[in-house]
Amino acid sequence: MTVKNPLVSFFGSATPALGQAAGLPPAEAERVLAGGLPVLLRALADADRTPEGRAALDQAYAALPRFASAEVALSAPGGAAELRRAGEGLAANVLREPLPSLAARLGTAEAGTRLLPLVLPLLLSWLAGQGKRPAELLGAVGEEEASRASAAAGLSAAGLMEVLRGRLGGTSGEALARAAGFTSSTAGRAAGAAVPVLLAAVARRGQDEAGAADLLARSRDLEDLAAGPLPTDPAEVARLEGQGRPLVTHLFGSAEAVTGRLGSVVGGSGASAGKLLALLAPVVLGVLGREVRGSRATAADLRRVLGDLPELLPGLIPPGMPSLSALLSPPAAPPARTAAARPAAGGSARPAAAPPPQAGRRGGFPGWLLPLLLVLGGGGYWLTQQASPLPASSSSPAVSQPVRVTTPAPGATLPAEPFVMSGTAAPGITLTISEGTDEVATATADSAGNWEAQLPAPAPGEHTYTLKGSDGTQSEFGVSVVLGAPATN
């Protein structure tokens, strides 16, 4: 842990135990704790500036015990579970911003959401024992924050583009384009055109901190692609494409329109363009993740960098491709993204308070948990008075139409290569096509209810695809794949 403040002696030796309780490796727990303590202190200081927040904070100070150390709290019976319950209740009633939103600033929202609820009650207990308000410690962590900010300031959109140009320019990008099906004469231009299209989609995904944190999380296992030779063996290229297909779907939503236009611009097919995007996407995210973490930057820093990226992307377009600039603009209907709940207008979105312990429960913290939750229940009264109910929807449910596959035929025999699936559904709905737990493609039905999707090459064997519509409809479809076999019905 690198935070240079009086909290080091309290949290430092307990970092591995906190990480184990949160399901994080020690190095990850240390990194999240070092970044999370300043974030929590600043959030507590913000709450302390309002009369309601100060009252809730004082109630928490009075209810919490004075832990001799973090290890003592964790070693008590049920220690980690009780800390988490208390932390979730404290976050709901004391903090003005939900914990998931605070965790997103750490560059890894999932790890932060696991660890911060354990840290919050320990931090408040320590502050109460020292007789300090949160703002008094912000100066102690200022030096650390300034050091991190100075390192993060070296991360820039122009610098990121230069790294990617060096990584995917020349023979590396051409080799991936040839593997995608482009000829030797078009491979270089195809790779050069695909990179800015990918970066434009990345910039759109990272336009807020939650999206930037999601990109960082997805890049974590791809950083090895940022250095060393890129794969050339067919099996490794196929593995890279398998990593990239879900990323392309996540970045573009329904990518058929993009791949078709990109293929036309660079002199290839839409299928080749889709495969090229799938091969390049893991490399682009791997470079992005390595640059961000190497600069000790956060999701907020990445959001800033990605905000500067769009105006630089036209400079990456290869000569003679002016029509490519249209693919750098956001689509008319941006793809849906799973995100944390946002507050309704005029209200504050907060996680629900932790439920009270069951009657007769033994172990844990019997001397303080019940009074803490009772006090916090009273302290949360002002929150419930401010919340405004959401209006009830008056619209009638739409009548769904079944999702049908017309091409290929059910049970058809296909070769082990990419293929087009098409069919009918309710007009305007979005379809998600999955095999098992892996999402392989998406499609949107047009005004007549027709849809089409490009699917990646399946391995030999029997395959069952699940098609789910945004209107709740669902169907399954099966094919047989035989290596080298012609397509038959």
Secondary structure, DSSP 4 states (H G I P E B T S, - for coil): ----STTHHHHGGGHHHHHHHHT--HHHHHHHHHHHHHHHHHHHHHHHTSHHHHHHHHHHHHHS---S-HHHHHHSTTHHHHHHHHHHHHHHHT-SS-HHHHHGGGT-HHHHHHHHHHHHHHHHHHHHHHT--THHHHHHHHHHHHHHHHHHHT--HHHHHHHHHHHHSTHHHHHHHHHTT--TTTHHHHHHHHHHHHHHHHHHHTSSHHHHHHHHHHHGGGGGGGSSPPP-SHHHHHHHHHHHHHHHHHHHSS-HHHHHHHHHHHTS-HHHHHHHHHHHHHHHHHHHHHHHHHTT--HHHHHHHHHHSGGGGGGGSPTT-GGGGGGGSPPSSPPP------PPTTS---PPPPPPPPTT--SS-TTTHHHHHHHHHHHTHHHHHH--PPPPP-PPPPPP---EEEES-TT-EE-SS-EEEEEE-STT-EEEEEETTEEEEEEE--TTSEEEEEEPPPPSEEEEEEEEETTS-EEEEEEEE-TTPPPB-
